[in-house]
């Protein structure tokens, strides 16, 4: 059963209005400006649920996460999760949507002189993973890729699509596709061991040190 506060989030009249037409019109009058769009309260609730889902999926994976757990993390009634996203599968797919700055960072790193592109790519990759707003979606994708088709497909798209577009003018030749996939493998492997498996001392190493050593490996693939 939805609470009064939950019904208000959904835009339902509260029981104190008793179905009074005049009272309802007065209560909803200021919201009329948003007709045809999503009200601010609904938007905040959707964002809170999606953010909670990313945290839960990143920590527990798809199978270990329940809609009830997501609702508790978001601080809302489970009915709201169903209302906005339907099934856990649907919510999971939206949780896999990566922030736009990921592609922006990788694309920017690939621009400029060929020399040093390896270090720039590693630094951009780490900056995205170190961003608290980006990491949950990335963790969800990487953790779930081995057991969930959608996550695996999204990981492949990130590995080949984003990098292929960014490195299209940098890695050339008949084996360009292979070398691009090798760069993707190195970056994903780095993220897996640094942020998921927490391999020490890699996990706690400072960014400049990781960039200096790992950038050479990427540069070797680019320059081959």
Buried (B, 14 or more C-beta within 10 A) or exposed (E): EBEEEBBBBBBEBEEEBEEEEEBBEEBBEEEEEEEEEEBEEBEEBBEBBBBBBBBBBBBBBBEEBEBEBBBBBBEBBBBBBBBBBEEBEEBBBBBBEBBEBBBBBBBEBBEEEEEEBBBBBBBBBBBBBEBEEBBBBBBBBBBBBEEBEBBBEBBEBBBBEBBBBBBEEBBEEEEBEEBBBBBBEBBBEBBBBBBBEEEEEBEEBEEEEBBEEBBEBBBEBBEE
